[in-house]
Amino acid sequence: MDAEKPAFCQTKYPGLNDDVQILQYDVGAAFNMVRALGAAWLFKPFVGAGAGARSYLYKNNDLRDRTCAAGYGALGMELQLDRAAIRLEGRDNVFCFRSALPRIKSTTRNDVGLSLGLAYHFR
């Protein structure tokens, strides 16, 4: 039985130690409006955008760590009651990818995510 692997992603490079850590960091801004829903609830739709980078850190010394530009667009809403809110957000991340091996071109990729969460607003 194989030992349990650490919590890393795996690459598609056959025959190599294929553990990789993927880090994404960005900064952005969101713009929203506020509409009252009855006496207690607030409806707050928003749109946002941001830019940053994504880094691929390989455990194998034969593979080169890479960092490439990234950006995102977001669309969502909050339903707020007093200071607490339920938040729903859809986000499209767009990023370039540079292979850790030579002779492979860079590509542009994207991933789409949907998140549901709780928010707390400090006044």
GUBA-452902 format. One record per atom (N, C-alpha, C): residue in one letter; x, y, z. Coordinates in steps of 0.2 Angstrom, whole numbers, padded with zeros to 4 digits, always signed. Layout:
BEGIN
AXYZ;...
//
This chain:
BEGIN
M+0004-0006+0000;M+0000+0000+0000;M+0004+0006+0000;D+0003+0011-0004;D+0007+0017-0005;D+0006+0022+0002;A+0011+0025+0003;A+0010+0030+0009;A+0006+0036+0006;E+0002+0039+0011;E-0003+0044+0009;E+0002+0050+0007;K+0000+0053+0001;K+0003+0059-0002;K+0001+0065+0002;P+0006+0070+0002;P+0004+0076+0006;P-0001+0080+0002;A-0004+0085+0005;A-0009+0089+0002;A-0007+0094-0004;F-0004+0091-0009;F-0002+0095-0015;F-0006+0093-0021;C-0006+0098-0026;C-0008+0096-0032;C-0003+0091-0036;Q-0005+0088-0041;Q-0001+0084-0045;Q-0001+0087-0052;T+0005+0086-0055;T+0006+0089-0062;T+0005+0083-0067;K+0006+0085-0073;K+0005+0080-0079;K+0012+0078-0082;Y+0017+0078-0078;Y+0024+0076-0081;Y+0025+0069-0079;P+0025+0064-0083;P+0026+0057-0082;P+0033+0056-0080;G+0034+0052-0075;G+0041+0049-0072;G+0044+0054-0068;L+0041+0060-0066;L+0044+0065-0062;L+0040+0065-0055;N+0043+0067-0050;N+0040+0069-0044;N+0035+0074-0046;D+0029+0073-0045;D+0024+0078-0048;D+0020+0082-0043;D+0023+0083-0037;D+0019+0087-0032;D+0021+0095-0034;V+0015+0099-0033;V+0016+0106-0035;V+0011+0110-0030;Q+0013+0115-0028;Q+0009+0120-0024;Q+0007+0126-0029;I+0001+0127-0029;I-0002+0133-0033;I-0004+0139-0028;L-0001+0144-0029;L-0003+0150-0025;L-0006+0156-0030;Q-0011+0158-0028;Q-0014+0164-0031;Q-0015+0170-0027;Y-0013+0176-0029;Y-0014+0182-0025;Y-0016+0187-0030;D-0021+0191-0027;D-0024+0197-0031;D-0026+0202-0027;V-0028+0208-0030;V-0031+0214-0027;V-0036+0216-0032;G-0042+0218-0029;G-0047+0220-0033;G-0052+0225-0030;A-0057+0227-0033;A-0062+0232-0031;A-0069+0229-0033;A-0074+0231-0029;A-0081+0229-0030;A-0085+0235-0029;F-0090+0236-0034;F-0095+0241-0033;F-0102+0238-0032;N-0105+0241-0028;N-0112+0239-0026;N-0117+0244-0026;M-0123+0242-0026;M-0129+0247-0024;M-0133+0243-0018;V-0137+0247-0015;V-0141+0245-0009;V-0148+0246-0010;R-0152+0241-0010;R-0159+0242-0010;R-0163+0239-0004;A-0167+0242-0001;A-0171+0240+0005;A-0176+0234+0002;L-0176+0229+0006;L-0181+0224+0005;L-0186+0223+0011;G-0191+0227+0012;G-0195+0227+0018;G-0191+0232+0023;A-0193+0231+0029;A-0191+0235+0034;A-0184+0233+0037;A-0182+0227+0036;A-0176+0224+0039;A-0170+0222+0035;W-0172+0219+0029;W-0167+0216+0024;W-0164+0222+0019;L-0158+0221+0017;L-0155+0225+0012;L-0153+0220+0006;F-0154+0222+0000;F-0152+0218-0006;F-0146+0222-0009;K-0140+0219-0009;K-0134+0222-0012;K-0131+0219-0017;P-0133+0220-0024;P-0129+0217-0029;P-0123+0220-0030;F-0118+0217-0033;F-0111+0220-0034;F-0108+0217-0040;V-0103+0220-0043;V-0099+0218-0048;V-0091+0220-0046;G-0087+0216-0048;G-0080+0217-0046;G-0075+0215-0051;A-0069+0217-0050;A-0063+0215-0055;A-0057+0216-0051;G-0052+0212-0053;G-0045+0212-0050;G-0040+0209-0054;A-0034+0210-0052;A-0028+0208-0055;A-0023+0205-0050;G-0018+0201-0052;G-0013+0198-0048;G-0009+0193-0051;A-0007+0188-0048;A-0003+0183-0051;A-0004+0176-0048;R-0002+0171-0052;R-0003+0164-0050;R+0004+0161-0050;S+0006+0157-0045;S+0013+0154-0044;S+0012+0147-0044;Y+0017+0143-0047;Y+0017+0136-0047;Y+0024+0134-0044;L+0024+0131-0038;L+0030+0129-0035;L+0031+0122-0035;Y+0035+0119-0039;Y+0036+0112-0040;Y+0041+0109-0035;K+0040+0103-0032;K+0044+0100-0027;K+0050+0096-0031;N+0049+0095-0037;N+0055+0092-0041;N+0060+0097-0043;N+0066+0096-0042;N+0071+0101-0044;N+0072+0101-0052;D+0070+0096-0055;D+0071+0097-0063;D+0065+0101-0066;L+0060+0103-0062;L+0055+0108-0065;L+0056+0115-0062;R+0055+0120-0066;R+0056+0127-0064;R+0050+0129-0061;D+0050+0133-0056;D+0045+0136-0053;D+0043+0142-0058;R+0036+0143-0058;R+0034+0148-0063;R+0029+0153-0060;T+0029+0159-0061;T+0024+0164-0059;T+0021+0168-0066;C+0015+0169-0066;C+0012+0172-0072;C+0006+0176-0070;A+0004+0181-0074;A-0001+0186-0072;A-0008+0182-0072;A-0013+0185-0068;A-0019+0183-0067;A-0024+0189-0066;G-0030+0188-0068;G-0035+0193-0066;G-0042+0189-0065;Y-0047+0193-0063;Y-0054+0190-0062;Y-0059+0195-0063;G-0065+0193-0064;G-0071+0197-0064;G-0076+0193-0060;A-0080+0197-0056;A-0085+0194-0051;A-0091+0197-0052;L-0097+0194-0050;L-0103+0196-0050;L-0107+0193-0045;G-0111+0196-0041;G-0114+0193-0035;G-0119+0197-0032;M-0121+0195-0026;M-0126+0199-0022;M-0125+0197-0014;E-0128+0201-0010;E-0128+0200-0003;E-0135+0201-0001;L-0138+0197+0004;L-0144+0198+0007;L-0142+0200+0015;Q-0143+0206+0017;Q-0140+0208+0023;Q-0146+0209+0028;L-0145+0207+0034;L-0150+0208+0040;L-0146+0210+0046;D-0146+0217+0048;D-0142+0220+0053;D-0135+0220+0050;R-0130+0217+0054;R-0123+0216+0052;R-0122+0210+0048;A-0126+0205+0048;A-0124+0198+0045;A-0127+0198+0038;A-0124+0194+0034;A-0127+0194+0027;A-0125+0187+0024;I-0129+0185+0019;I-0128+0179+0015;I-0125+0182+0009;R-0119+0179+0006;R-0116+0182+0000;R-0115+0176-0005;L-0117+0178-0011;L-0117+0173-0017;L-0112+0177-0022;E-0107+0173-0024;E-0103+0176-0029;E-0101+0171-0034;G-0101+0174-0041;G-0098+0170-0046;G-0092+0173-0049;R-0086+0170-0050;R-0080+0173-0052;R-0077+0169-0057;D-0074+0173-0062;D-0071+0170-0068;D-0063+0172-0067;N-0059+0167-0066;N-0052+0169-0065;N-0049+0167-0072;V-0045+0172-0074;V-0041+0171-0081;V-0034+0172-0079;F-0030+0167-0081;F-0022+0167-0080;F-0018+0164-0085;C-0012+0166-0086;C-0008+0163-0091;C-0004+0157-0087;F-0002+0152-0091;F+0001+0146-0088;F+0008+0145-0092;R+0013+0145-0089;R+0020+0143-0092;R+0022+0137-0090;S+0024+0132-0094;S+0026+0125-0093;S+0032+0126-0089;A+0033+0121-0084;A+0039+0120-0080;A+0045+0117-0085;L+0043+0114-0090;L+0048+0111-0095;L+0049+0115-0101;P+0055+0115-0104;P+0057+0120-0109;P+0053+0117-0116;R+0053+0121-0121;R+0050+0120-0127;R+0042+0119-0127;I+0039+0121-0122;I+0031+0121-0122;I+0029+0128-0121;K+0025+0130-0125;K+0023+0137-0125;K+0018+0139-0120;S+0017+0145-0118;S+0013+0148-0113;S+0006+0148-0116;T+0001+0147-0112;T-0006+0147-0114;T-0010+0151-0109;T-0016+0153-0111;T-0020+0157-0107;T-0026+0152-0105;R-0028+0152-0098;R-0033+0147-0096;R-0038+0151-0091;N-0043+0148-0090;N-0048+0151-0085;N-0051+0146-0081;D-0054+0148-0075;D-0058+0144-0071;D-0063+0148-0068;V-0069+0145-0068;V-0075+0148-0065;V-0077+0145-0059;G-0079+0149-0054;G-0081+0147-0047;G-0087+0150-0045;L-0091+0147-0041;L-0097+0149-0037;L-0096+0148-0030;S-0097+0154-0026;S-0096+0153-0019;S-0102+0156-0015;L-0103+0153-0010;L-0109+0155-0005;L-0106+0155+0002;G-0107+0161+0005;G-0104+0162+0012;G-0108+0167+0016;L-0105+0167+0022;L-0108+0172+0027;L-0103+0178+0027;A-0106+0184+0028;A-0102+0190+0029;A-0104+0194+0035;Y-0100+0197+0038;Y-0101+0201+0044;Y-0098+0208+0043;H-0103+0213+0043;H-0101+0220+0042;H-0099+0224+0048;F-0093+0226+0049;F-0091+0230+0055;F-0093+0238+0053;R-0096+0241+0057;R-0098+0248+0055;R-0093+0253+0056;
//
